[in-house]
């Protein structure tokens, strides 16, 4: 008899790489997903209409109330008699480990705003008078994090970068299973007249660097697929980006899975500027379409992009260095295709699922 598996994920109302991983797990393992806020329309648009996501109760749209109530809902959730195994795929959902065993936590990252991005968040997203309150909130949630981690049976994560964070902040060892990419969905349909960027519109993605670079390259074109939530800090950043946008940059807030794949398949190259990214599934998707990548020489990108072979990794990234990289790659984008396709194969969904099955 096959195991009945439940997957816990914080929120399913803004579909990014972590959400796609959870949906892929559910489909391949025939598992049930439990989350808080669920947007079935967005889930369907990303190609997962066949995956059922059950809500354990809605939470507010804005931080920190959204995160805190999500944590509480998973802490008091009790499904242990209905399933044989539990996979936690989400930072705030980790509280679900308390009542559910045996379990596996697939770590995208320990909660970034209370750990590695604490200073960045405090300086860039929290106004001065709120900072003492923010500090108390961080202290409280660090305490809970360190308490709940004791209930996690197994830990695996998406990259060496995340593995190091788990050890540094939570004092636990973790194995590594890189995220799944549906390689078969992508193919090179030519090198078009635009570069592509795919990311949530939030501060640490540093999208303004991309805008500054393309403002200095009027002959080039950039399409940004930038999802964002309805919460205040997401809206503020999205509005800022839209005001900074030069004429040769187009922003698409939401696209279907098929539209996204077509954008990958026809772009000239891919650009990302995210700060110390956990892993970065989008760069592998771009390489699966045979397209070269420009990315910071930070975080998970150092593990997936081969510098000088499948693209260019930039030290201390800024708009001038992005411009330099675009000028180098654009005339010879085709020369990267073979290496990109070969590199992407290492991250295929089949590889991911086989490794997860060994742990469940």
N, C-alpha and C positions, 0 to 999 in steps of 0.2 A: 504494500500500500504506500502511495506517495505521501509525503508530508504536507500538512496544511500550514501554509506560511502567511504571516501577516507582516506588512511593511508599514513603519511609522515615518511620516514625513511632515515637517512643520506646517507648511502652507502650500496650497495648490491653486493660488490665484494669480501667480506671475510665473510663467513657465520658462525656466532657464535650464542650464546644464544639469544642475542637481536634480531638478524635477524630472527631466527627461531620463536621467539614470534610474530614478525610482519607478517611473512608468515602464521603462524597459525591463527592469527586474520583475515587476508584476506580470508583465506579458509573458516573459520567458519562463518564469517559475510558476505561472498560474496562481499567483498570490493575490491577496486582497490588500489594498492600500487604505490606511486610516490617516486623515489629515484634519485640519481645521477649516479654513476658508477654501472653498473649491469652486473653480470656474470651469465648468464642463465644456463650454464653448471653446475656450483656449486650449484645453486638453485635446479636444477633437481636431482643432486646426493644426496641432502639432503631430497628428497622425495616430492618436491613441484613443479613438472613440470606443474601441473595444475593451478598454481597461476601466473597471469600475472603481471609483474612489469614494470611500465613505467618510462623511464629515462627523467628527466627534463634538461638533459645536462651533459656531462662528466666533471669531475674535475681532476686536477693533481693527481699523485700518492703520492707525498711527502707532509709531514707536513711542515709548517702550511698552505700552499697554498690549499691543499685538503679541509681542514676544513673551511677555510675562504670563498672559492668560493662556497662551499656547503651551508653555511649560507646565502650568498648573493642570491643564486638561490632560496632558500625557502622564503627568505624575499620578493622577487619580483614576486613570483608565484601567479597567480590569477585563482582560480578554484571555487570560491564561488557560481557561478550560476549553476554549474554542479552537486553539491552534497548537501545533507541535513545535513551531520554531518562529522566532521573531527577528526581523531585520530592521534596525533603526537607521534611517537614512536622512539625517537632518540634525543640526546642532541643538535646537531647542527641544526636539523630540526625544533627546537622550534621556530625559526624565522617565520615559516609558520603560526603561530598563529595570526600574525598581520592582515592578509587579509582574514582569514577563521574562521567563526563563524557559529553555536556553535562548540566549540572544546573541546577535552579532551587530556591532555598530560599524556601519560603513561611514567613515569620516571624510566629509568634503573639507572641513576645517573645524577645529575648536572655534567657538563663537568669536568671530573676528573683532567685533566692537568692544569686547571685554578683555581680549587677550592681545594679539599682535597688532591690531589696528586701534587699540585704546587711545593712544596719544593722537593719532591722526583724526579719529572721530571726535575727540574732545576739542581739538583745535579748529577743525573745519566744519563740524556739523552741530556743535552745541554752543549756544550763545553764552556769554560770560557769566551772567547771573545764575544760569542753570547748571554750571559746571560742578559746584559742590554737591548738588542733588545727583548729577550724573555719576560722580565718584562714589557716592553711597550705593547707588544702583549697581555699579560695576562690582564693588566689594561684596555685596549681597549675592550676586549671581556667580561670582568666582567661588564663593563658599559653597553654593548649591552644586556647581559644576564638579568640584572636587569631592563632594559628598556622593553625587549620583554616579560618578565614574566607577565607584567601588562595586556597583551592581552590574556593570557591563562584563559579560563573560568572555567575549572575543572582540578584538578590534582589528579592522583592516581599513586602509585609507587609499586615496587616489594618487599619491605621489610621495617621493622622498621629502619634498617640501612640507607636506602635511604631516608626514611621519615625524619629522623633527619638531613640529609644533606640538604634537600630541605628547611627545617625550618631555619637551621643555615646560609646557604649561600644566599638563595633567599627570605627568609622572608615569605614563604607561607606554609599553612597547606596542607597536602596530606593524602588521604585515602590509604589503602594498599590492593592490590590484588596480591597475589603471582603468579609468572609465571606459564604457563601451561606445563605439561609434559604428553605425550601420553603414559600413564601407560600400555595400552594394547599392546604396541609394545615390551615390555620387559618381559622376563621370565628367571628364573634361570635354566640354562642348565648344571650346575655343577661348581665346584670350580677348575679352571685350574691351570696351573703352572706359571701364570704371574699376576702381578698387572697392573692396567690401570690408565692412566692419560690423561685427555682431556682438552686442553686449547690453547688459542692463544699463540704463542711464542713471548712474549713481556716482558719487564723487571719486571713489578710489579706482574707477575705471579710467579716469583722466582723459575723457573724450575731448576736452578742450585742446589738448595737444594735437589731436588729429585735425581739428578745425583750423588751428593756427598754421599747421603744415600745408593744408590744401588752400588756405587763403594765399599762401606764398607760391602755389603751383596752379595758377588759373587754367592752364592747359590740361590739367588732370581732373578727374571726376571721382568723387567718393559717395558711395551709398552706405548709410548707417542704418542697420536694423537695430533699433534701440527700444527694448521693452522697459516699462516702468510701472510701478504700482500707483494706487490712488492716494497713498499716504503723503503727508506734507513735504517731507524731505526729498522724496522721489520727484514730486511735482516741481519743487523749487529748482532742483538741478536740471530737470528736463526743460523747464522754461528758460533757464540760463543758457543752456546749450542751443536752444532754438533761436535765441537772440544773437548768439555769437556766430551762427551758421553763415558761411559765405555762399555765394550764388552757385558754386560748383559742387556743393554738398547737398545731398538729399537725405532726409530722415524718414524712415518708415517705422512707425511705432509697433505695428503688429502685422505679421505675414503668416500665411499657412506654411505647413511643412514643405509642401510641393513648391511653393513660391520661393522659400528659403533655399532649397536645394538648387533650384534653377539659378538663383543669384550666385551661389557658390560655383556652379558648373560653368558660368559664363563670365566671371570676373577676370580681371587681369592679375590681381594678387589680393592678399588679405593683410589687414593691419589691425593690431590691437595694442593698447597702451596701459592695460590694467596693472595696478600696483601689486607686486608680489603675489601673483595669481596662484590659487591652490594647485590647479593642474592646467586647465584651459582646454576644454573640449573643442572649442571653435577652431583652433589652429589645426587640429587633426582633421576636422571636417573639411577645411580648406585644402589640406594636403591630399585628402581622399579624392578631391576634384582636380588634383594635379597642379594646384596653385601655390606659388611661393608666399612666404609669410614674413612680415616685419613685426617684431615683438620686442619688449624689453628683455634684457638679459637678467631676468629675475624669476624667482619662484618656479612654478611648474613648467614654464616655457623652456627652461634649460634642459628639461627632461624629455620634451617631445619634439622640439625644433632643433635640427642639426645646423649649427651656425655656418653659413657660407655654402651649405649643400642644399637645404630645403628652404632657405631664406636667410634673413639677417637678424641677429639678436643685437640690440643696441644697449650699450652701457650708459647709465645716467641719461635716460631718454628725455629728449626735448624736441620741439618742432623742427629745429635746424637739422638735427640728426635724422629725423624721419624724412625730411625733404631729400637729404643726401642718399638715404637708402632707396627711396622711390626712384630717384634719378638713375641709380645704379641698376635696379631690377627691371624697371618698366621696359627698356628696349630689348631685354633678353629674357623675359618672363618664361618663354617656352623652354629654356635650357634647364629649368629646375624641375620640370614635370616628372621625369622618370624617377628621380630621387624622392620626390614628394609622395608619389603613389606607393613606392616601396616602404617608406617610413610609416605611412598611414595603416598599412596592413597589420602592423604590430598591435593595433588597438581595436581590432574588430570585435564586435559583440560576442561572437562565439568564444573567443579567448576569455573574455570577461566572465561570461556565464559559467563556463567550465570551471574556472577558478573559484567562483562563489559557491558552486555546488559542492566543491571539496570541503568547504567550511560549514555548510548547513546540514 
